[in-house]
Amino acid sequence: MLAAVATEFAGHDVSIETLRQDGHGDDATLRIVTHLAREGALADTIATLRNLDSVREVTSVMRVVGDSS
């Protein structure tokens, strides 16, 4: 599952800053924080993830914008 998820982020030019996996196998939960990304690219990534066979659900997405300096 992790490889498929990472591939989708990369395919939409959304860079993963940190990733935390709790559990394993079918019970794994991923928490992903990205670097600054275009809103459309992130939306496209989430839409694609929702359609992956290996992803049960995307439970939440929180967009946080801050000073990048």
C-alpha positions in Angstrom: 0.0 0.0 0.0 2.7 2.5 0.9 4.5 2.2 -2.5 1.2 2.8 -4.3 0.4 5.8 -2.2 3.8 7.3 -2.6 3.7 6.8 -6.3 0.4 8.8 -6.6 1.9 11.7 -4.6 5.0 11.7 -6.9 2.8 11.4 -10.0 1.0 14.6 -9.1 4.2 16.5 -8.1 3.2 16.5 -4.4 6.3 16.0 -2.2 5.9 14.0 1.0 7.6 15.8 4.0 6.8 13.2 6.7 4.8 10.0 6.8 3.7 8.0 9.8 2.3 4.5 9.6 0.4 3.0 12.5 -0.4 -0.7 12.3 0.4 -3.0 9.4 -1.3 -4.8 6.6 -5.0 -4.2 6.0 -5.2 -2.3 9.4 -2.4 0.2 8.6 -3.2 3.9 8.9 -1.0 6.5 7.2 -0.6 10.1 8.3 1.1 12.2 5.6 2.4 15.7 5.7 3.4 17.3 2.4 5.7 20.1 1.4 4.0 23.2 0.0 1.9 22.0 -3.0 -0.5 23.5 -5.5 -4.1 23.0 -4.2 -5.2 21.4 -7.5 -2.3 18.9 -7.4 -3.2 17.9 -3.9 -6.9 17.6 -4.7 -6.0 15.4 -7.7 -3.8 13.2 -5.5 -6.6 12.7 -2.9 -9.1 11.9 -5.7 -6.8 9.3 -7.1 -6.0 7.8 -3.6 -9.7 7.4 -3.0 -9.9 5.1 -6.0 -7.0 2.9 -5.2 -7.9 -0.7 -4.3 -5.3 -0.6 -1.5 -6.8 2.4 0.2 -9.9 1.8 2.3 -10.7 5.4 2.8 -9.2 8.9 3.1 -10.7 10.1 6.4 -9.5 13.7 6.4 -7.5 16.3 4.6 -6.3 19.5 6.3 -4.7 22.2 4.3 -2.4 24.3 6.4 -0.6 27.3 4.8 2.2 29.1 6.7 5.2 31.2 6.1 7.7 29.1 4.1 10.7 31.1 5.2 
